Amino acid sequence: MGTDVEIWMLFAPFWLLGMFAAVGALWHFTHLGTRLQRHAVSAESHHHFKRAKLAMVLCVALLILGLVAGILGTLWRG
């Protein structure tokens, strides 16, 4: 296998976790609806919205971590 493929395979779990976090967050947002007013949201729905926001933050963090790791890996070998 080439060096580039090995580097990308090393960081594939970060990309997969990021994609699963994004899918989960989208599911939460579509499940609860986007037209709900703040006062119309129940405590359970509010909890789900908070979890969806956390999932989106984790998704972005994992994607950035994967990009940084890929760039550093490329520069290290370069």
C-alpha positions in Angstrom: 0.0 0.0 0.0 1.1 3.6 -0.7 2.0 5.9 2.2 -0.9 8.2 1.4 -3.4 5.4 1.6 -1.9 4.2 4.9 -2.2 7.7 6.4 -5.8 8.1 5.4 -6.7 4.7 6.7 -5.1 5.6 10.0 -7.5 8.5 10.4 -10.6 6.9 8.9 -12.2 6.3 12.4 -12.2 10.0 13.0 -14.0 10.6 9.7 -16.5 7.8 10.3 -17.3 9.1 13.8 -17.8 12.6 12.3 -20.2 11.3 9.7 -22.2 9.3 12.2 -22.4 12.3 14.5 -23.7 14.4 11.5 -26.3 11.8 10.6 -27.5 11.6 14.2 -27.7 15.3 14.5 -29.7 15.6 11.3 -32.0 12.8 12.5 -32.7 14.7 15.7 -33.4 18.0 13.9 -35.8 16.4 11.4 -37.4 14.2 14.0 -38.3 17.2 16.2 -39.2 19.6 13.4 -37.7 23.0 12.7 -40.9 25.1 13.0 -41.4 24.7 16.8 -41.3 27.9 18.8 -39.1 28.0 21.9 -42.1 28.1 24.3 -43.8 25.2 22.4 -40.9 22.8 23.0 -41.4 20.3 25.8 -38.6 19.5 28.3 -38.0 16.2 26.4 -37.7 18.0 23.1 -35.4 20.6 24.6 -33.2 17.8 25.8 -33.1 16.3 22.3 -32.2 19.7 20.8 -29.3 20.1 23.2 -28.1 16.6 22.3 -28.4 17.4 18.6 -26.3 20.6 19.1 -23.7 18.6 21.0 -23.6 16.1 18.1 -23.0 18.8 15.6 -20.2 20.4 17.7 -18.6 16.9 18.0 -19.0 16.4 14.3 -17.2 19.6 13.4 -14.5 18.9 16.0 -13.8 15.4 14.7 -13.7 16.7 11.1 -11.2 19.4 12.0 -9.2 16.9 14.0 -9.1 14.6 11.0 -8.1 17.4 8.6 -5.3 18.6 11.0 -4.0 15.1 11.4 -4.0 14.5 7.7 -2.2 17.7 7.0 0.4 17.1 9.7 0.9 13.5 8.5 1.4 14.8 5.0 3.9 17.5 6.1 5.7 15.0 8.4 6.4 12.7 5.4 7.0 15.6 3.0 
